[in-house]
Amino acid sequence: MRLYHSPTSPFVRKVMVLLKETRQEGDVTLVPATGTPVDAGSMPLAQNPLGKIPVLERADGPAIYDSRVICRYLDDRIGGRLYPAAPRLWETLTLEATADGILDAAVLMLYETRVRPEEKRFAGWTEGQWAKIARSLDAIGERWMSHLAGHIDMGQIAMGCALGYLDFRHGARDWRKGRDALAGWYEDFAQRDSMKATVPVG
């Protein structure tokens, strides 16, 4: 299999953590890919017309995307370890979706300063994206800590990657303030070998 990859993409990181947790990294060749919404660069457009990564090329079918589809596929490939049976499955999927929503907002904030010309930037847009993130983090602290404390699953991996990305790209926002329980969970989760091996750089 071939995974279109960037070490700074939090969505790619989700897949990489899963590969390491399930010991499948040897089955995948990494293919570098970079780009933005205004310059596709080396994004695999033939495999994903949306021009996004990660994308996974398989021997047994067409390329698949996005990260949630890839993670579900790779987990199924080894017997379904990180997506538990219902009813916990619905919590896992909702937590993963929440983490991905945090990442969507965080990436849009980055694009606002890196891609949009300065004279066209809108501070209200950026703050609106951060408000989504803050509400989500508060909800996790109120509703999801017991799930995070359970056996590792894809919801935990997704949330760990989301919080790591906030540190990486938006550290000055200090997401930990007032969220001691979530911050404590993350400090422990970030010590997993799979997390330490995939810390974003660049």
Backbone torsions as a table, in degrees:
resi	resn	phi	psi	omega
1	MET	NA	153.2	178.3
2	ARG	-124.7	128.5	-179.8
3	LEU	-112.0	117.6	174.6
4	TYR	-73.3	127.4	-155.9
5	HIS	-141.6	143.6	165.2
6	SER	-138.6	133.2	-177.5
7	PRO	-68.7	-12.0	179.2
8	THR	-98.0	-7.5	-178.8
9	SER	-79.4	122.2	178.3
10	PRO	-69.6	-26.4	178.0
11	PHE	-71.8	-38.6	172.6
12	VAL	-64.3	-39.7	-179.1
13	ARG	-58.9	-38.8	176.1
14	LYS	-53.1	-46.5	-179.0
15	VAL	-66.6	-41.9	-178.9
16	MET	-64.1	-40.4	177.9
17	VAL	-63.4	-44.5	177.6
18	LEU	-59.1	-45.2	-179.6
19	LEU	-58.3	-41.6	-179.4
20	LYS	-72.5	-40.0	179.4
21	GLU	-64.1	-31.0	-177.9
22	THR	-104.2	6.1	176.4
23	ARG	57.6	44.1	177.4
24	GLN	-110.6	2.7	-174.1
25	GLU	-59.4	-28.5	178.8
26	GLY	-70.2	-12.3	-179.6
27	ASP	-90.8	-1.8	-172.0
28	VAL	-126.5	133.4	172.1
29	THR	-99.2	130.8	-179.5
30	LEU	-86.9	133.2	178.6
31	VAL	-118.7	115.6	-178.1
32	PRO	-61.4	141.3	178.1
33	ALA	-153.6	132.9	177.7
34	THR	-141.5	158.3	177.7
35	GLY	167.1	175.2	177.8
36	THR	-136.1	172.4	177.9
37	PRO	-60.7	-22.2	-178.9
38	VAL	-104.0	-6.3	177.7
39	ASP	-148.7	104.5	-174.8
40	ALA	-64.2	-21.1	177.0
41	GLY	54.4	-123.5	-179.0
42	SER	-105.1	22.1	177.9
43	MET	-62.3	146.4	-176.4
44	PRO	-80.4	75.0	-174.4
45	LEU	-65.3	-31.5	179.1
46	ALA	-67.9	-29.1	-179.5
47	GLN	-91.0	-32.3	178.9
48	ASN	-138.4	103.7	-176.9
49	PRO	-63.7	-15.1	177.3
50	LEU	-74.4	-13.3	177.9
51	GLY	70.0	36.8	-178.9
52	LYS	-125.7	159.2	171.8
53	ILE	-121.6	157.2	7.5
54	PRO	-80.5	155.8	171.1
55	VAL	-132.9	135.5	179.7
56	LEU	-116.0	119.7	172.3
57	GLU	-88.6	131.9	-178.4
58	ARG	-117.9	158.2	175.8
59	ALA	-81.0	-21.2	-172.5
60	ASP	-106.7	18.0	179.2
61	GLY	171.5	-178.6	180.0
62	PRO	-68.1	164.3	176.6
63	ALA	-59.9	146.8	-179.6
64	ILE	-124.4	154.0	179.3
65	TYR	-160.7	162.1	2.5
66	ASP	-92.9	-154.4	-175.0
67	SER	-61.6	-36.6	-178.7
68	ARG	-66.7	-39.4	178.0
69	VAL	-67.2	-45.2	-179.5
70	ILE	-62.0	-44.9	-178.9
71	CYS	-63.7	-41.4	179.3
72	ARG	-64.6	-40.4	179.1
73	TYR	-63.4	-48.5	-177.6
74	LEU	-66.3	-36.1	177.5
75	ASP	-67.8	-41.6	177.7
76	ASP	-61.9	-34.5	-177.9
77	ARG	-60.0	-28.4	-178.3
78	ILE	-114.3	19.0	170.7
79	GLY	101.7	8.8	172.2
80	GLY	74.9	62.2	-178.9
81	ARG	-90.5	-29.8	-170.4
82	LEU	-106.5	-4.3	171.5
83	TYR	-118.1	99.1	-173.4
84	PRO	-71.6	169.9	176.6
85	ALA	-69.9	156.6	173.7
86	ALA	-62.9	148.5	9.1
87	PRO	-86.4	-12.8	-179.2
88	ARG	-61.6	-27.1	-179.9
89	LEU	-54.4	-41.6	-175.8
90	TRP	-66.9	-34.6	175.3
91	GLU	-67.8	-42.6	179.8
92	THR	-60.5	-46.2	-178.5
93	LEU	-67.0	-37.8	178.9
94	THR	-68.0	-40.8	177.9
95	LEU	-64.7	-40.4	176.7
96	GLU	-63.3	-42.3	178.5
97	ALA	-63.7	-38.2	177.9
98	THR	-64.8	-44.4	178.0
99	ALA	-61.5	-42.2	178.8
100	ASP	-65.8	-35.3	176.1
101	GLY	-65.3	-39.0	174.4
102	ILE	-59.4	-44.2	-179.8
103	LEU	-66.0	-40.5	177.8
104	ASP	-56.9	-46.5	-179.3
105	ALA	-66.0	-40.2	-179.0
106	ALA	-66.7	-38.3	178.2
107	VAL	-68.0	-40.2	177.5
108	LEU	-61.8	-37.8	175.9
109	MET	-61.0	-41.3	179.9
110	LEU	-65.9	-43.9	179.3
111	TYR	-61.8	-33.7	-178.5
112	GLU	-59.8	-34.2	-179.3
113	THR	-96.5	-25.2	-175.3
114	ARG	-97.5	-25.9	-173.9
115	VAL	-110.6	-41.9	-177.0
116	ARG	-76.6	135.1	176.0
117	PRO	-56.5	145.5	-173.5
118	GLU	-56.4	-39.4	-176.4
119	GLU	-71.4	-10.9	179.8
120	LYS	-108.2	3.9	-179.3
121	ARG	-73.7	148.0	-175.9
122	PHE	-128.2	108.1	-177.2
123	ALA	-60.4	-34.5	179.3
124	GLY	-61.5	-35.8	177.5
125	TRP	-64.0	-47.8	-179.3
126	THR	-60.5	-45.4	-179.1
127	GLU	-67.4	-31.9	176.2
128	GLY	-64.5	-38.9	177.0
129	GLN	-66.3	-42.4	179.0
130	TRP	-64.8	-33.6	178.1
131	ALA	-61.5	-38.2	176.1
132	LYS	-60.9	-44.4	-179.2
133	ILE	-63.2	-47.3	-177.6
134	ALA	-62.0	-43.4	178.2
135	ARG	-61.4	-40.7	-178.8
136	SER	-66.7	-43.2	178.6
137	LEU	-62.6	-40.2	177.7
138	ASP	-63.8	-41.6	179.6
139	ALA	-64.4	-38.2	178.3
140	ILE	-63.6	-43.1	178.3
141	GLY	-62.5	-32.0	-177.6
142	GLU	-85.0	-32.5	-168.4
143	ARG	-117.8	-23.6	-164.4
144	TRP	-116.8	2.8	-175.5
145	MET	-64.5	-35.0	178.7
146	SER	-65.9	-36.1	176.9
147	HIS	-67.3	-44.1	179.8
148	LEU	-61.7	-29.3	-178.7
149	ALA	-79.7	-8.1	-177.7
150	GLY	-82.8	-167.7	179.4
151	HIS	-61.2	143.1	-175.5
152	ILE	-58.4	135.8	174.5
153	ASP	-146.0	-176.7	-174.4
154	MET	-70.6	-25.7	175.0
155	GLY	-63.2	-42.3	178.0
156	GLN	-65.9	-43.6	179.4
157	ILE	-60.5	-46.0	-179.3
158	ALA	-61.6	-42.5	-179.2
159	MET	-68.3	-39.8	176.4
160	GLY	-59.6	-41.5	178.6
161	CYS	-68.6	-36.0	178.8
162	ALA	-65.3	-46.5	-179.5
163	LEU	-66.5	-37.0	176.2
164	GLY	-62.8	-36.5	179.1
165	TYR	-69.8	-36.1	176.0
166	LEU	-61.6	-40.2	175.1
167	ASP	-63.0	-42.5	-173.9
168	PHE	-67.7	-45.5	-172.9
169	ARG	-107.4	-21.8	-174.8
170	HIS	-135.1	38.5	-176.2
171	GLY	-58.8	-32.6	-178.5
172	ALA	-65.5	-18.4	179.6
173	ARG	-74.3	-19.0	176.4
174	ASP	53.0	67.1	-179.1
175	TRP	-62.1	-19.9	-176.8
176	ARG	-71.6	-23.2	-173.2
177	LYS	-58.7	122.8	179.6
178	GLY	77.6	6.8	-177.6
179	ARG	-129.4	58.0	-172.5
180	ASP	-62.2	-40.1	-177.5
181	ALA	-65.4	-45.3	179.9
182	LEU	-66.7	-41.2	178.3
183	ALA	-61.9	-41.2	178.8
184	GLY	-64.8	-42.2	176.4
185	TRP	-59.6	-45.4	-177.2
186	TYR	-63.9	-40.4	-179.9
187	GLU	-58.8	-39.3	177.2
188	ASP	-71.0	-45.5	-176.2
189	PHE	-64.6	-35.6	-178.4
190	ALA	-65.9	-12.2	178.7
191	GLN	-85.8	-5.0	176.0
192	ARG	-62.5	144.7	-179.0
193	ASP	-56.7	-38.9	-178.7
194	SER	-65.0	-33.1	178.7
195	MET	-76.2	-43.6	-179.0
196	LYS	-64.8	-31.5	-178.7
197	ALA	-77.9	-11.5	-174.9
198	THR	-121.3	17.7	179.0
199	VAL	-57.9	127.8	-178.0
200	PRO	-68.3	144.7	176.9
201	VAL	-133.4	152.0	176.2
202	GLY	119.6	NA	NA
